[in-house]
Amino acid sequence: MKKSFVIILLLSAFGLTAQAQRFALIDMEYIMGRIPAYESANQQLEQSSKQWQAEVEKLAKVAKTLYEEYQDGASSWTDAQRKAKEQAIVDKETELAKLRQQYFGPGGELAKLQEKLMRPLQDEIYNAVKEIATAKGYAVVTDRASAASIIFASPEIDISDEVLAKLGYGN
């Protein structure tokens, strides 16, 4: 009897302290796709990327031409000429690698531009999600677009449209 009473008391205490956790989902791709500034930022990123890619390809073509010239004439050159041409090829390949890194590397121009253009949008969305989650008591808000482990989620817990409305982009 005493044992049953202790168990019931513990279960009651556990029941009072355990709260039902509320969850919500957002779809960042859906949200971003409905914000005009995101489309504009994407176009600017694409335009810059194409411009930089053209520069890289131009330099790559120069390096390829140097190599082909080397292949065609190497047998008729002196040792000094061959070494000079080889060094010119190596220098051009090094320049090409540096240019690729400068534009497309982890800390490159494209990454910096993406950070500059996208961070304010992401922060704005984050703040809207945070406000909604706080107001409605959500313990967790997950991004459906990046959560590969979500197999099914009820559309009732998707707050993407609420986030858009909070940002001023309501349907």
VMD Tcl script that builds the backbone (N, CA, C; Angstrom):
set m [mol new atoms 513]
animate dup $m
set s [atomselect $m all]
$s set {name element resname resid chain x y z} {
  {N N MET 1 A 0.825 -1.184 0.000}
  {CA C MET 1 A 0.000 0.000 0.000}
  {C C MET 1 A 0.871 1.250 0.000}
  {N N LYS 2 A 1.892 1.231 0.873}
  {CA C LYS 2 A 2.790 2.362 0.953}
  {C C LYS 2 A 3.557 2.532 -0.363}
  {N N LYS 3 A 3.940 1.397 -0.969}
  {CA C LYS 3 A 4.650 1.399 -2.234}
  {C C LYS 3 A 3.767 1.989 -3.337}
  {N N SER 4 A 2.502 1.623 -3.394}
  {CA C SER 4 A 1.562 2.129 -4.396}
  {C C SER 4 A 1.392 3.629 -4.244}
  {N N PHE 5 A 1.315 4.076 -3.006}
  {CA C PHE 5 A 1.129 5.501 -2.754}
  {C C PHE 5 A 2.334 6.298 -3.271}
  {N N VAL 6 A 3.556 5.806 -3.034}
  {CA C VAL 6 A 4.775 6.474 -3.497}
  {C C VAL 6 A 4.811 6.502 -5.022}
  {N N ILE 7 A 4.447 5.408 -5.655}
  {CA C ILE 7 A 4.432 5.343 -7.124}
  {C C ILE 7 A 3.414 6.325 -7.691}
  {N N ILE 8 A 2.235 6.359 -7.116}
  {CA C ILE 8 A 1.194 7.289 -7.575}
  {C C ILE 8 A 1.651 8.735 -7.369}
  {N N LEU 9 A 2.292 9.003 -6.240}
  {CA C LEU 9 A 2.793 10.343 -5.963}
  {C C LEU 9 A 3.865 10.747 -6.980}
  {N N LEU 10 A 4.767 9.837 -7.292}
  {CA C LEU 10 A 5.820 10.119 -8.270}
  {C C LEU 10 A 5.233 10.346 -9.665}
  {N N LEU 11 A 4.286 9.505 -10.049}
  {CA C LEU 11 A 3.658 9.664 -11.363}
  {C C LEU 11 A 2.905 10.988 -11.448}
  {N N SER 12 A 2.252 11.357 -10.386}
  {CA C SER 12 A 1.533 12.638 -10.356}
  {C C SER 12 A 2.506 13.804 -10.487}
  {N N ALA 13 A 3.591 13.732 -9.756}
  {CA C ALA 13 A 4.596 14.799 -9.806}
  {C C ALA 13 A 5.188 14.883 -11.213}
  {N N PHE 14 A 5.463 13.736 -11.801}
  {CA C PHE 14 A 6.004 13.704 -13.165}
  {C C PHE 14 A 4.990 14.274 -14.144}
  {N N GLY 15 A 3.743 13.924 -13.986}
  {CA C GLY 15 A 2.683 14.422 -14.873}
  {C C GLY 15 A 2.518 15.921 -14.788}
  {N N LEU 16 A 2.713 16.485 -13.606}
  {CA C LEU 16 A 2.588 17.927 -13.441}
  {C C LEU 16 A 3.772 18.672 -14.047}
  {N N THR 17 A 4.963 18.072 -13.951}
  {CA C THR 17 A 6.144 18.758 -14.465}
  {C C THR 17 A 6.325 18.572 -15.965}
  {N N ALA 18 A 5.851 17.473 -16.499}
  {CA C ALA 18 A 6.001 17.229 -17.940}
  {C C ALA 18 A 4.931 18.011 -18.692}
  {N N GLN 19 A 5.364 18.844 -19.551}
  {CA C GLN 19 A 4.424 19.610 -20.358}
  {C C GLN 19 A 4.440 19.061 -21.766}
  {N N ALA 20 A 3.308 19.180 -22.421}
  {CA C ALA 20 A 3.236 18.760 -23.819}
  {C C ALA 20 A 4.029 19.764 -24.641}
  {N N GLN 21 A 5.003 19.276 -25.354}
  {CA C GLN 21 A 5.824 20.137 -26.199}
  {C C GLN 21 A 5.067 20.405 -27.495}
  {N N ARG 22 A 5.071 21.642 -27.921}
  {CA C ARG 22 A 4.397 22.013 -29.156}
  {C C ARG 22 A 5.449 22.235 -30.236}
  {N N PHE 23 A 5.156 21.701 -31.414}
  {CA C PHE 23 A 6.081 21.782 -32.529}
  {C C PHE 23 A 5.415 22.490 -33.701}
  {N N ALA 24 A 6.236 23.090 -34.540}
  {CA C ALA 24 A 5.744 23.719 -35.758}
  {C C ALA 24 A 6.793 23.522 -36.843}
  {N N LEU 25 A 6.337 23.660 -38.063}
  {CA C LEU 25 A 7.220 23.552 -39.218}
  {C C LEU 25 A 7.155 24.833 -40.028}
  {N N ILE 26 A 8.269 25.140 -40.686}
  {CA C ILE 26 A 8.255 26.163 -41.718}
  {C C ILE 26 A 8.925 25.562 -42.943}
  {N N ASP 27 A 8.700 26.147 -44.076}
  {CA C ASP 27 A 9.361 25.735 -45.311}
  {C C ASP 27 A 10.099 26.961 -45.829}
  {N N MET 28 A 11.410 27.027 -45.560}
  {CA C MET 28 A 12.193 28.197 -45.942}
  {C C MET 28 A 12.171 28.436 -47.452}
  {N N GLU 29 A 12.206 27.383 -48.241}
  {CA C GLU 29 A 12.161 27.555 -49.699}
  {C C GLU 29 A 10.848 28.219 -50.111}
  {N N TYR 30 A 9.758 27.771 -49.519}
  {CA C TYR 30 A 8.443 28.344 -49.796}
  {C C TYR 30 A 8.413 29.817 -49.395}
  {N N ILE 31 A 8.909 30.103 -48.201}
  {CA C ILE 31 A 8.906 31.478 -47.693}
  {C C ILE 31 A 9.787 32.367 -48.564}
  {N N MET 32 A 11.013 31.938 -48.796}
  {CA C MET 32 A 11.947 32.750 -49.588}
  {C C MET 32 A 11.422 32.973 -51.009}
  {N N GLY 33 A 10.779 31.969 -51.564}
  {CA C GLY 33 A 10.251 32.090 -52.915}
  {C C GLY 33 A 9.138 33.119 -53.048}
  {N N ARG 34 A 8.579 33.537 -51.938}
  {CA C ARG 34 A 7.483 34.504 -51.960}
  {C C ARG 34 A 7.903 35.900 -51.497}
  {N N ILE 35 A 9.192 36.072 -51.310}
  {CA C ILE 35 A 9.721 37.379 -50.914}
  {C C ILE 35 A 10.455 37.972 -52.120}
  {N N PRO 36 A 9.944 39.077 -52.671}
  {CA C PRO 36 A 10.559 39.675 -53.866}
  {C C PRO 36 A 12.048 40.013 -53.692}
  {N N ALA 37 A 12.457 40.439 -52.531}
  {CA C ALA 37 A 13.863 40.786 -52.298}
  {C C ALA 37 A 14.762 39.561 -52.447}
  {N N TYR 38 A 14.239 38.388 -52.138}
  {CA C TYR 38 A 15.012 37.158 -52.295}
  {C C TYR 38 A 15.271 36.883 -53.772}
  {N N GLU 39 A 14.259 37.039 -54.593}
  {CA C GLU 39 A 14.415 36.828 -56.036}
  {C C GLU 39 A 15.413 37.820 -56.611}
  {N N SER 40 A 15.327 39.059 -56.174}
  {CA C SER 40 A 16.260 40.090 -56.629}
  {C C SER 40 A 17.691 39.749 -56.214}
  {N N ALA 41 A 17.860 39.297 -54.986}
  {CA C ALA 41 A 19.187 38.914 -54.484}
  {C C ALA 41 A 19.725 37.725 -55.278}
  {N N ASN 42 A 18.862 36.768 -55.569}
  {CA C ASN 42 A 19.279 35.607 -56.359}
  {C C ASN 42 A 19.743 36.020 -57.748}
  {N N GLN 43 A 19.023 36.940 -58.365}
  {CA C GLN 43 A 19.411 37.415 -59.695}
  {C C GLN 43 A 20.763 38.121 -59.648}
  {N N GLN 44 A 20.966 38.915 -58.617}
  {CA C GLN 44 A 22.242 39.612 -58.472}
  {C C GLN 44 A 23.380 38.607 -58.258}
  {N N LEU 45 A 23.140 37.585 -57.444}
  {CA C LEU 45 A 24.148 36.541 -57.225}
  {C C LEU 45 A 24.466 35.801 -58.525}
  {N N GLU 46 A 23.431 35.478 -59.261}
  {CA C GLU 46 A 23.616 34.751 -60.521}
  {C C GLU 46 A 24.393 35.588 -61.529}
  {N N GLN 47 A 24.048 36.861 -61.608}
  {CA C GLN 47 A 24.730 37.762 -62.539}
  {C C GLN 47 A 26.216 37.883 -62.189}
  {N N SER 48 A 26.519 38.088 -60.933}
  {CA C SER 48 A 27.915 38.192 -60.498}
  {C C SER 48 A 28.659 36.885 -60.733}
  {N N SER 49 A 27.994 35.785 -60.428}
  {CA C SER 49 A 28.605 34.469 -60.617}
  {C C SER 49 A 28.954 34.228 -62.083}
  {N N LYS 50 A 28.048 34.590 -62.972}
  {CA C LYS 50 A 28.313 34.417 -64.410}
  {C C LYS 50 A 29.490 35.278 -64.862}
  {N N GLN 51 A 29.531 36.499 -64.363}
  {CA C GLN 51 A 30.624 37.405 -64.730}
  {C C GLN 51 A 31.967 36.834 -64.262}
  {N N TRP 52 A 32.006 36.393 -63.014}
  {CA C TRP 52 A 33.249 35.841 -62.480}
  {C C TRP 52 A 33.622 34.540 -63.170}
  {N N GLN 53 A 32.618 33.725 -63.490}
  {CA C GLN 53 A 32.887 32.464 -64.189}
  {C C GLN 53 A 33.480 32.735 -65.570}
  {N N ALA 54 A 32.999 33.784 -66.242}
  {CA C ALA 54 A 33.535 34.150 -67.553}
  {C C ALA 54 A 35.010 34.543 -67.436}
  {N N GLU 55 A 35.359 35.288 -66.385}
  {CA C GLU 55 A 36.760 35.654 -66.161}
  {C C GLU 55 A 37.623 34.411 -65.937}
  {N N VAL 56 A 37.102 33.493 -65.135}
  {CA C VAL 56 A 37.845 32.260 -64.846}
  {C C VAL 56 A 38.027 31.447 -66.127}
  {N N GLU 57 A 36.961 31.330 -66.916}
  {CA C GLU 57 A 37.045 30.558 -68.161}
  {C C GLU 57 A 38.007 31.194 -69.156}
  {N N LYS 58 A 38.036 32.514 -69.203}
  {CA C LYS 58 A 38.968 33.222 -70.094}
  {C C LYS 58 A 40.408 32.899 -69.713}
  {N N LEU 59 A 40.701 32.945 -68.430}
  {CA C LEU 59 A 42.046 32.633 -67.948}
  {C C LEU 59 A 42.373 31.150 -68.173}
  {N N ALA 60 A 41.386 30.289 -67.999}
  {CA C ALA 60 A 41.593 28.856 -68.237}
  {C C ALA 60 A 41.916 28.600 -69.706}
  {N N LYS 61 A 41.282 29.350 -70.581}
  {CA C LYS 61 A 41.537 29.204 -72.019}
  {C C LYS 61 A 42.970 29.624 -72.347}
  {N N VAL 62 A 43.440 30.697 -71.710}
  {CA C VAL 62 A 44.824 31.142 -71.907}
  {C C VAL 62 A 45.788 30.051 -71.440}
  {N N ALA 63 A 45.521 29.473 -70.289}
  {CA C ALA 63 A 46.381 28.407 -69.752}
  {C C ALA 63 A 46.378 27.197 -70.683}
  {N N LYS 64 A 45.204 26.875 -71.210}
  {CA C LYS 64 A 45.100 25.728 -72.133}
  {C C LYS 64 A 45.876 26.002 -73.424}
  {N N THR 65 A 45.790 27.222 -73.924}
  {CA C THR 65 A 46.516 27.597 -75.134}
  {C C THR 65 A 48.020 27.495 -74.907}
  {N N LEU 66 A 48.490 27.975 -73.770}
  {CA C LEU 66 A 49.911 27.854 -73.441}
  {C C LEU 66 A 50.347 26.386 -73.418}
  {N N TYR 67 A 49.508 25.552 -72.832}
  {CA C TYR 67 A 49.841 24.126 -72.746}
  {C C TYR 67 A 49.878 23.480 -74.137}
  {N N GLU 68 A 48.886 23.820 -74.966}
  {CA C GLU 68 A 48.849 23.259 -76.328}
  {C C GLU 68 A 50.054 23.715 -77.148}
  {N N GLU 69 A 50.430 24.989 -76.992}
  {CA C GLU 69 A 51.628 25.494 -77.678}
  {C C GLU 69 A 52.867 24.744 -77.203}
  {N N TYR 70 A 52.914 24.461 -75.926}
  {CA C TYR 70 A 54.031 23.711 -75.364}
  {C C TYR 70 A 54.077 22.304 -75.958}
  {N N GLN 71 A 52.921 21.672 -76.024}
  {CA C GLN 71 A 52.831 20.312 -76.580}
  {C C GLN 71 A 53.308 20.284 -78.036}
  {N N ASP 72 A 52.889 21.296 -78.789}
  {CA C ASP 72 A 53.223 21.326 -80.228}
  {C C ASP 72 A 54.697 21.626 -80.491}
  {N N GLY 73 A 55.309 22.491 -79.683}
  {CA C GLY 73 A 56.658 22.928 -80.004}
  {C C GLY 73 A 57.753 22.451 -79.094}
  {N N ALA 74 A 57.436 21.680 -78.077}
  {CA C ALA 74 A 58.422 21.287 -77.064}
  {C C ALA 74 A 59.631 20.570 -77.659}
  {N N SER 75 A 59.403 19.778 -78.681}
  {CA C SER 75 A 60.505 18.984 -79.240}
  {C C SER 75 A 61.533 19.851 -79.972}
  {N N SER 76 A 61.128 21.004 -80.444}
  {CA C SER 76 A 62.055 21.853 -81.205}
  {C C SER 76 A 62.716 22.949 -80.361}
  {N N TRP 77 A 62.392 23.027 -79.090}
  {CA C TRP 77 A 62.936 24.073 -78.231}
  {C C TRP 77 A 64.174 23.604 -77.481}
  {N N THR 78 A 64.927 24.586 -77.058}
  {CA C THR 78 A 66.084 24.275 -76.216}
  {C C THR 78 A 65.565 23.986 -74.809}
  {N N ASP 79 A 66.448 23.491 -73.981}
  {CA C ASP 79 A 66.083 23.187 -72.588}
  {C C ASP 79 A 65.590 24.437 -71.863}
  {N N ALA 80 A 66.292 25.542 -72.077}
  {CA C ALA 80 A 65.929 26.797 -71.417}
  {C C ALA 80 A 64.551 27.274 -71.882}
  {N N GLN 81 A 64.277 27.162 -73.186}
  {CA C GLN 81 A 62.968 27.568 -73.718}
  {C C GLN 81 A 61.853 26.696 -73.139}
  {N N ARG 82 A 62.125 25.385 -73.084}
  {CA C ARG 82 A 61.138 24.448 -72.550}
  {C C ARG 82 A 60.821 24.768 -71.082}
  {N N LYS 83 A 61.867 25.015 -70.295}
  {CA C LYS 83 A 61.668 25.343 -68.880}
  {C C LYS 83 A 60.907 26.663 -68.725}
  {N N ALA 84 A 61.204 27.617 -69.575}
  {CA C ALA 84 A 60.507 28.909 -69.514}
  {C C ALA 84 A 59.030 28.727 -69.836}
  {N N LYS 85 A 58.723 27.933 -70.853}
  {CA C LYS 85 A 57.324 27.678 -71.221}
  {C C LYS 85 A 56.615 26.898 -70.117}
  {N N GLU 86 A 57.293 25.921 -69.531}
  {CA C GLU 86 A 56.706 25.146 -68.435}
  {C C GLU 86 A 56.388 26.065 -67.257}
  {N N GLN 87 A 57.327 26.973 -66.955}
  {CA C GLN 87 A 57.107 27.906 -65.849}
  {C C GLN 87 A 55.944 28.846 -66.155}
  {N N ALA 88 A 55.817 29.263 -67.396}
  {CA C ALA 88 A 54.699 30.134 -67.794}
  {C C ALA 88 A 53.372 29.407 -67.605}
  {N N ILE 89 A 53.345 28.125 -67.944}
  {CA C ILE 89 A 52.124 27.316 -67.769}
  {C C ILE 89 A 51.801 27.181 -66.274}
  {N N VAL 90 A 52.801 26.860 -65.477}
  {CA C VAL 90 A 52.606 26.709 -64.032}
  {C C VAL 90 A 52.116 28.028 -63.437}
  {N N ASP 91 A 52.720 29.124 -63.849}
  {CA C ASP 91 A 52.308 30.437 -63.341}
  {C C ASP 91 A 50.853 30.729 -63.700}
  {N N LYS 92 A 50.476 30.420 -64.927}
  {CA C LYS 92 A 49.097 30.690 -65.364}
  {C C LYS 92 A 48.111 29.799 -64.624}
  {N N GLU 93 A 48.466 28.538 -64.391}
  {CA C GLU 93 A 47.607 27.617 -63.638}
  {C C GLU 93 A 47.464 28.082 -62.182}
  {N N THR 94 A 48.557 28.585 -61.620}
  {CA C THR 94 A 48.513 29.109 -60.252}
  {C C THR 94 A 47.608 30.338 -60.189}
  {N N GLU 95 A 47.751 31.220 -61.175}
  {CA C GLU 95 A 46.905 32.409 -61.250}
  {C C GLU 95 A 45.430 32.008 -61.377}
  {N N LEU 96 A 45.166 30.987 -62.172}
  {CA C LEU 96 A 43.803 30.482 -62.364}
  {C C LEU 96 A 43.240 29.938 -61.053}
  {N N ALA 97 A 44.034 29.163 -60.346}
  {CA C ALA 97 A 43.587 28.593 -59.065}
  {C C ALA 97 A 43.294 29.704 -58.054}
  {N N LYS 98 A 44.148 30.719 -58.028}
  {CA C LYS 98 A 43.933 31.847 -57.110}
  {C C LYS 98 A 42.657 32.605 -57.465}
  {N N LEU 99 A 42.424 32.798 -58.751}
  {CA C LEU 99 A 41.227 33.512 -59.183}
  {C C LEU 99 A 39.963 32.725 -58.820}
  {N N ARG 100 A 40.000 31.419 -59.035}
  {CA C ARG 100 A 38.853 30.571 -58.645}
  {C C ARG 100 A 38.590 30.689 -57.145}
  {N N GLN 101 A 39.658 30.618 -56.373}
  {CA C GLN 101 A 39.540 30.714 -54.917}
  {C C GLN 101 A 39.010 32.086 -54.514}
  {N N GLN 102 A 39.510 33.127 -55.175}
  {CA C GLN 102 A 39.089 34.494 -54.864}
  {C C GLN 102 A 37.591 34.687 -55.091}
  {N N TYR 103 A 37.090 34.115 -56.176}
  {CA C TYR 103 A 35.676 34.291 -56.497}
  {C C TYR 103 A 34.772 33.251 -55.860}
  {N N PHE 104 A 35.182 31.979 -55.913}
  {CA C PHE 104 A 34.274 30.896 -55.547}
  {C C PHE 104 A 34.693 30.096 -54.324}
  {N N GLY 105 A 35.784 30.469 -53.686}
  {CA C GLY 105 A 36.241 29.756 -52.495}
  {C C GLY 105 A 35.333 30.034 -51.307}
  {N N PRO 106 A 35.561 29.336 -50.188}
  {CA C PRO 106 A 34.726 29.494 -48.991}
  {C C PRO 106 A 34.620 30.939 -48.502}
  {N N GLY 107 A 35.690 31.702 -48.583}
  {CA C GLY 107 A 35.644 33.103 -48.159}
  {C C GLY 107 A 35.687 34.050 -49.344}
  {N N GLY 108 A 35.326 33.526 -50.516}
  {CA C GLY 108 A 35.438 34.292 -51.750}
  {C C GLY 108 A 34.343 35.324 -51.949}
  {N N GLU 109 A 34.453 36.008 -53.065}
  {CA C GLU 109 A 33.527 37.090 -53.392}
  {C C GLU 109 A 32.073 36.614 -53.439}
  {N N LEU 110 A 31.838 35.435 -53.998}
  {CA C LEU 110 A 30.466 34.925 -54.082}
  {C C LEU 110 A 29.896 34.669 -52.691}
  {N N ALA 111 A 30.688 34.073 -51.824}
  {CA C ALA 111 A 30.238 33.805 -50.447}
  {C C ALA 111 A 29.965 35.114 -49.702}
  {N N LYS 112 A 30.832 36.110 -49.898}
  {CA C LYS 112 A 30.647 37.405 -49.245}
  {C C LYS 112 A 29.381 38.098 -49.743}
  {N N LEU 113 A 29.180 38.052 -51.063}
  {CA C LEU 113 A 27.993 38.684 -51.635}
  {C C LEU 113 A 26.730 37.975 -51.167}
  {N N GLN 114 A 26.783 36.653 -51.117}
  {CA C GLN 114 A 25.633 35.883 -50.645}
  {C C GLN 114 A 25.319 36.239 -49.192}
  {N N GLU 115 A 26.337 36.336 -48.379}
  {CA C GLU 115 A 26.154 36.721 -46.974}
  {C C GLU 115 A 25.529 38.110 -46.882}
  {N N LYS 116 A 26.049 39.034 -47.665}
  {CA C LYS 116 A 25.566 40.416 -47.640}
  {C C LYS 116 A 24.104 40.519 -48.075}
  {N N LEU 117 A 23.733 39.754 -49.094}
  {CA C LEU 117 A 22.373 39.844 -49.644}
  {C C LEU 117 A 21.365 38.992 -48.885}
  {N N MET 118 A 21.767 37.821 -48.457}
  {CA C MET 118 A 20.826 36.872 -47.867}
  {C C MET 118 A 20.680 36.995 -46.352}
  {N N ARG 119 A 21.744 37.370 -45.663}
  {CA C ARG 119 A 21.703 37.422 -44.199}
  {C C ARG 119 A 20.567 38.305 -43.676}
  {N N PRO 120 A 20.365 39.518 -44.220}
  {CA C PRO 120 A 19.261 40.330 -43.699}
  {C C PRO 120 A 17.894 39.661 -43.886}
  {N N LEU 121 A 17.700 38.988 -45.009}
  {CA C LEU 121 A 16.432 38.283 -45.247}
  {C C LEU 121 A 16.265 37.134 -44.260}
  {N N GLN 122 A 17.328 36.368 -44.067}
  {CA C GLN 122 A 17.269 35.241 -43.140}
  {C C GLN 122 A 17.036 35.715 -41.706}
  {N N ASP 123 A 17.683 36.807 -41.337}
  {CA C ASP 123 A 17.482 37.354 -39.988}
  {C C ASP 123 A 16.045 37.818 -39.791}
  {N N GLU 124 A 15.492 38.446 -40.808}
  {CA C GLU 124 A 14.109 38.921 -40.747}
  {C C GLU 124 A 13.151 37.737 -40.568}
  {N N ILE 125 A 13.394 36.672 -41.321}
  {CA C ILE 125 A 12.552 35.478 -41.210}
  {C C ILE 125 A 12.730 34.843 -39.834}
  {N N TYR 126 A 13.974 34.728 -39.390}
  {CA C TYR 126 A 14.239 34.150 -38.069}
  {C C TYR 126 A 13.494 34.913 -36.978}
  {N N ASN 127 A 13.561 36.243 -37.024}
  {CA C ASN 127 A 12.895 37.052 -36.005}
  {C C ASN 127 A 11.377 36.865 -36.040}
  {N N ALA 128 A 10.806 36.758 -37.240}
  {CA C ALA 128 A 9.364 36.524 -37.358}
  {C C ALA 128 A 8.997 35.153 -36.787}
  {N N VAL 129 A 9.793 34.145 -37.109}
  {CA C VAL 129 A 9.546 32.793 -36.587}
  {C C VAL 129 A 9.653 32.802 -35.068}
  {N N LYS 130 A 10.656 33.474 -34.553}
  {CA C LYS 130 A 10.869 33.547 -33.103}
  {C C LYS 130 A 9.674 34.212 -32.420}
  {N N GLU 131 A 9.177 35.304 -32.996}
  {CA C GLU 131 A 8.022 35.997 -32.414}
  {C C GLU 131 A 6.783 35.099 -32.403}
  {N N ILE 132 A 6.545 34.421 -33.517}
  {CA C ILE 132 A 5.379 33.531 -33.609}
  {C C ILE 132 A 5.532 32.372 -32.627}
  {N N ALA 133 A 6.720 31.769 -32.576}
  {CA C ALA 133 A 6.958 30.627 -31.683}
  {C C ALA 133 A 6.782 31.030 -30.222}
  {N N THR 134 A 7.268 32.201 -29.881}
  {CA C THR 134 A 7.138 32.676 -28.506}
  {C C THR 134 A 5.675 32.953 -28.170}
  {N N ALA 135 A 4.981 33.619 -29.075}
  {CA C ALA 135 A 3.577 33.977 -28.839}
  {C C ALA 135 A 2.681 32.743 -28.752}
  {N N LYS 136 A 2.976 31.726 -29.540}
  {CA C LYS 136 A 2.111 30.541 -29.574}
  {C C LYS 136 A 2.635 29.392 -28.726}
  {N N GLY 137 A 3.784 29.569 -28.105}
  {CA C GLY 137 A 4.306 28.552 -27.201}
  {C C GLY 137 A 4.914 27.336 -27.882}
  {N N TYR 138 A 5.485 27.516 -29.053}
  {CA C TYR 138 A 6.145 26.395 -29.722}
  {C C TYR 138 A 7.515 26.164 -29.100}
  {N N ALA 139 A 7.806 24.921 -28.767}
  {CA C ALA 139 A 9.101 24.582 -28.198}
  {C C ALA 139 A 10.141 24.423 -29.300}
  {N N VAL 140 A 9.704 23.945 -30.464}
  {CA C VAL 140 A 10.607 23.684 -31.575}
  {C C VAL 140 A 9.925 24.093 -32.872}
  {N N VAL 141 A 10.676 24.787 -33.730}
  {CA C VAL 141 A 10.216 25.084 -35.085}
  {C C VAL 141 A 11.289 24.545 -36.018}
  {N N THR 142 A 10.905 23.630 -36.880}
  {CA C THR 142 A 11.838 22.954 -37.781}
  {C C THR 142 A 11.601 23.411 -39.209}
  {N N ASP 143 A 12.685 23.498 -39.974}
  {CA C ASP 143 A 12.586 23.833 -41.392}
  {C C ASP 143 A 12.346 22.550 -42.179}
  {N N ARG 144 A 11.196 22.449 -42.778}
  {CA C ARG 144 A 10.819 21.276 -43.557}
  {C C ARG 144 A 11.774 21.067 -44.728}
  {N N ALA 145 A 12.244 22.147 -45.334}
  {CA C ALA 145 A 13.097 22.058 -46.514}
  {C C ALA 145 A 14.460 21.441 -46.204}
  {N N SER 146 A 14.958 21.642 -44.981}
  {CA C SER 146 A 16.287 21.122 -44.661}
  {C C SER 146 A 16.259 19.925 -43.727}
  {N N ALA 147 A 15.103 19.531 -43.253}
  {CA C ALA 147 A 15.005 18.394 -42.334}
  {C C ALA 147 A 14.687 17.130 -43.127}
  {N N ALA 148 A 15.730 16.467 -43.586}
  {CA C ALA 148 A 15.564 15.283 -44.417}
  {C C ALA 148 A 14.905 14.127 -43.668}
  {N N SER 149 A 14.961 14.158 -42.354}
  {CA C SER 149 A 14.416 13.046 -41.583}
  {C C SER 149 A 12.905 13.138 -41.382}
  {N N ILE 150 A 12.277 14.224 -41.782}
  {CA C ILE 150 A 10.830 14.336 -41.653}
  {C C ILE 150 A 10.184 13.607 -42.826}
  {N N ILE 151 A 9.486 12.555 -42.511}
  {CA C ILE 151 A 8.822 11.765 -43.547}
  {C C ILE 151 A 7.423 12.304 -43.799}
  {N N PHE 152 A 6.728 12.632 -42.737}
  {CA C PHE 152 A 5.387 13.212 -42.857}
  {C C PHE 152 A 5.180 14.191 -41.722}
  {N N ALA 153 A 4.518 15.281 -42.037}
  {CA C ALA 153 A 4.132 16.249 -41.013}
  {C C ALA 153 A 2.780 16.809 -41.407}
  {N N SER 154 A 1.917 16.925 -40.449}
  {CA C SER 154 A 0.585 17.460 -40.694}
  {C C SER 154 A 0.690 18.902 -41.175}
  {N N PRO 155 A -0.046 19.245 -42.213}
  {CA C PRO 155 A -0.046 20.631 -42.690}
  {C C PRO 155 A -0.534 21.617 -41.624}
  {N N GLU 156 A -1.230 21.103 -40.620}
  {CA C GLU 156 A -1.748 21.966 -39.554}
  {C C GLU 156 A -0.639 22.604 -38.722}
  {N N ILE 157 A 0.544 21.985 -38.701}
  {CA C ILE 157 A 1.629 22.550 -37.899}
  {C C ILE 157 A 2.587 23.395 -38.729}
  {N N ASP 158 A 2.289 23.565 -40.013}
  {CA C ASP 158 A 3.124 24.393 -40.883}
  {C C ASP 158 A 2.724 25.856 -40.709}
  {N N ILE 159 A 3.658 26.671 -40.247}
  {CA C ILE 159 A 3.363 28.083 -39.991}
  {C C ILE 159 A 4.011 28.998 -41.034}
  {N N SER 160 A 4.373 28.459 -42.183}
  {CA C SER 160 A 5.042 29.245 -43.217}
  {C C SER 160 A 4.215 30.456 -43.641}
  {N N ASP 161 A 2.907 30.257 -43.827}
  {CA C ASP 161 A 2.057 31.374 -44.236}
  {C C ASP 161 A 1.953 32.434 -43.137}
  {N N GLU 162 A 1.966 31.999 -41.889}
  {CA C GLU 162 A 1.957 32.944 -40.766}
  {C C GLU 162 A 3.219 33.796 -40.773}
  {N N VAL 163 A 4.349 33.145 -41.068}
  {CA C VAL 163 A 5.627 33.865 -41.112}
  {C C VAL 163 A 5.583 34.902 -42.238}
  {N N LEU 164 A 5.083 34.492 -43.400}
  {CA C LEU 164 A 4.964 35.430 -44.516}
  {C C LEU 164 A 4.051 36.610 -44.165}
  {N N ALA 165 A 2.934 36.313 -43.506}
  {CA C ALA 165 A 2.015 37.371 -43.107}
  {C C ALA 165 A 2.705 38.317 -42.112}
  {N N LYS 166 A 3.470 37.758 -41.191}
  {CA C LYS 166 A 4.177 38.565 -40.195}
  {C C LYS 166 A 5.193 39.483 -40.880}
  {N N LEU 167 A 5.761 39.009 -41.987}
  {CA C LEU 167 A 6.743 39.796 -42.736}
  {C C LEU 167 A 6.073 40.791 -43.698}
  {N N GLY 168 A 4.759 40.678 -43.824}
  {CA C GLY 168 A 4.038 41.582 -44.707}
  {C C GLY 168 A 3.839 41.064 -46.127}
  {N N TYR 169 A 4.007 39.756 -46.308}
  {CA C TYR 169 A 3.837 39.151 -47.625}
  {C C TYR 169 A 2.690 38.157 -47.623}
  {N N GLY 170 A 1.604 38.503 -46.985}
  {CA C GLY 170 A 0.454 37.604 -46.881}
  {C C GLY 170 A -0.163 37.316 -48.236}
  {N N ASN 171 A -0.859 36.196 -48.297}
  {CA C ASN 171 A -1.488 35.779 -49.553}
  {C C ASN 171 A -2.581 36.676 -49.919}
}
mol reanalyze $m
mol bondsrecalc $m
mol representation Tube
mol addrep $m
